[in-house]
Amino acid sequence: MKNLLKILSYIALALTIIPAFLVFKGLISDQVYKSLILAGTIGWLITAPFWIFKEKENA
């Protein structure tokens, strides 16, 4: 379960970084960029705390 959360959170993090380069190159529109950034941010905030804070508790 923890590995699945890590994978999903890294995908969400990629959705916050990669669209910036795509809009810079002119490959996607500004509206698509904003939608991908929003989806990535929400995905990261939902998935990341569950595996990040678990590791700190065990240390």
C-alpha positions as CSV (number, residue, x, y, z in Angstrom):
1,M,0.0,0.0,0.0
2,K,2.8,2.4,0.9
3,N,4.5,1.7,-2.5
4,L,1.3,2.5,-4.3
5,L,1.0,5.8,-2.5
6,K,4.6,6.7,-3.3
7,I,4.0,5.9,-7.0
8,L,0.8,8.0,-7.1
9,S,2.4,10.9,-5.3
10,Y,5.4,11.0,-7.6
11,I,3.0,10.9,-10.6
12,A,1.1,13.8,-9.0
13,L,4.4,15.7,-8.5
14,A,5.3,15.1,-12.1
15,L,1.9,16.7,-13.0
16,T,3.0,19.8,-11.2
17,I,6.4,20.1,-13.0
18,I,6.1,18.7,-16.5
19,P,3.2,20.9,-17.7
20,A,5.3,24.0,-17.0
21,F,7.9,22.9,-19.6
22,L,5.1,21.9,-22.0
23,V,3.4,25.3,-21.9
24,F,6.8,27.0,-22.2
25,K,7.4,25.1,-25.4
26,G,3.9,25.9,-26.6
27,L,2.7,22.3,-26.7
28,I,-0.3,22.8,-24.4
29,S,-2.6,25.7,-23.7
30,D,-2.7,27.8,-20.6
31,Q,-6.1,26.3,-19.5
32,V,-4.8,22.7,-19.8
33,Y,-1.7,23.8,-17.9
34,K,-3.8,25.1,-15.0
35,S,-5.9,22.0,-14.9
36,L,-2.9,19.7,-14.8
37,I,-1.2,21.8,-12.1
38,L,-4.4,21.7,-10.0
39,A,-4.8,17.9,-10.5
40,G,-1.2,17.3,-9.6
41,T,-1.3,19.5,-6.5
42,I,-4.5,17.9,-5.2
43,G,-3.1,14.4,-5.9
44,W,0.2,15.2,-4.1
45,L,-1.6,16.7,-1.1
46,I,-3.8,13.7,-0.8
47,T,-1.2,10.9,-1.2
48,A,2.1,12.2,0.1
49,P,1.4,12.8,3.8
50,F,0.4,9.1,4.3
51,W,3.9,7.8,3.4
52,I,6.0,10.7,4.3
53,F,4.9,11.0,7.9
54,K,4.9,7.2,8.4
55,E,8.6,7.1,7.7
56,K,9.4,9.8,10.2
57,E,7.4,8.1,13.0
58,N,9.5,4.9,12.5
59,A,12.8,6.7,12.6
